[in-house]
Structures are given as C-alpha cells and as structure tokens.
Amino acid sequence: MRYIYLTLIATTALLIAQNSENNSSYGKKVFETYCWGCHHQTSEAFGPSFEEIASKRSKEEIFAMISNPQEVSKIFGYKRNAMPAFNLNQKELEAIANYILSFKPDTNSSKSK
C-alpha cells in the first residue's frame, strides 16, 4: 500500500512539472507571436521589459493591461500611446501572464534568466 501511495505522489509531481513546462513554452510562443515587437524579456525595447513588468505588476494588472490597454494605460497614468489590444483568449492570457511573471527578480538569489 505504501508503494502505491508513493508511486501516485511521484506520478502527480511529474505531471505537474510537465504541465508547468508546457505552459512556460506556450507562454513563450504567445510572447513571440504578439509581444516581441515591443517587449523583450530582460531589456527595454519600445515597451518595458518583462523583468520590469513582473517586478511592478500583479497577474491581475497584467491581465487587465493586455485585455484593455487603452483604458488601463489611463488608469496607470501613462502619457504615451498604449499598446494595441490583441484580443487574446483566456488560455493565451494565462500563459503570457505566467511567462511574464517568470521574469520577476528573485530577491533570494542572483540567478538570472
């Protein structure tokens, strides 16, 4: 019985890890399709880097900005033009938000992506 229990735990952990990796690669794909022209992961382009966004914004704020950039830009007090709206579905929003947040600086480590 103990062996079965340990096997179930190990299998579940592997599935979660695999799903996390798939979500990360999907988030990168969404980024490359919609965001790369103006945002880069670690350096500023036309828009802020993902590192900067991740260090300042919550997942909900990222969702809002991607979903309704014109309105949210006004709320955040941005002076320049907002990014275009891409009309992403929920799966794409979730993937890109998680991908952006994966660049949040780790205050416990000097590891960089």
N, C-alpha and C positions, 0 to 999 in steps of 0.2 A: 504494500500500500504506500509506503514511504517513497519507494522508487517511482511509482506512478505520479505521485504528488510533485516530486522534484522534476520529473520529465515535463509535466504540464507547466510548471513555473518557467522552466528553461525555454520551452516552445513559445510560450506567451511573450517572454522577453525578446526572443529572436524576431517574432512577428512585429512587435512594437518597434524594434530597431530598424527592421527592413522598411516598415511603413514610414518611419521618420526620414530615412534616406530617400525614399521615393518622393516624399513631399518636398524635401530640400531640392532634389533635382528638378521637380516640376516647378517649384518656385523660381529656380534659376532660369528655366525655359520661359516662364511668363515674363520675368525681368528682361531677358534678351529680346523677347518679342515686342514688348511695349515700353520699357523704361530706359533701355541702354542709351538711346539717342541723347538723353538729357541728364541721366544719373549714372554715376559709376559707383562701384562698391565702396572704394576706400578714398577716392579723391573727388574733389568738386569738379563738375562739368558745368553745364548750363544751370542745372538744379543741384541741390545739396547731395552729398554722398550718402550712401545708406548708413555708414557709420554715424554721420551727424544726425540723420533722421532717427535712427534707432536709439541714440543717446538722449533725444529730446521728446520723442512722441510715444504714446501708448499704442497698442494694437488698434483700439477703437478710433483713435485720431488718424492713424494710417488708413484704416477702412474709410473713414469719412472723407479724407483728402482725395483718395483715389476715386471714390464714388461721386463726389460733388465738389470738384476742385475750385470752381469759381466762387461758390458760397463760403467754403471753408477758408479759402485764402483771405477773404474779407474778415472773417472771424479771427484768424490768426494775425491780422494786421499787416499782411504782405503788401508791399507797394507795387511790385511789378506784376506782370500778367501771370495768371495761374496756368498750370499745366492743362493739357487737354483731357477731357473725360474719355475713357476708353470703354465704358460700359462692360466691365468685367463681370462674370458670373461669380457666385458665392465661392465656388471651389478655387477659382483664379485669385479672388481677393484674399482668401485664407492663405493660399500658397505664397503669394507675393508678400503679404504682411509678415508671415513667419520667416520668409527668406530675408526680408529687410531687418527684422529683429535679430536674426542670427549674427548680424554685424554689430550688435550692441557691445561696446567695450567691456571687457571683463576686468573688473576692478581688483580681482583676486589673482590675476595672472598678467604677464606681459606678452602672452601668446597673441599673435595677430593672424588674420585670415589671408 
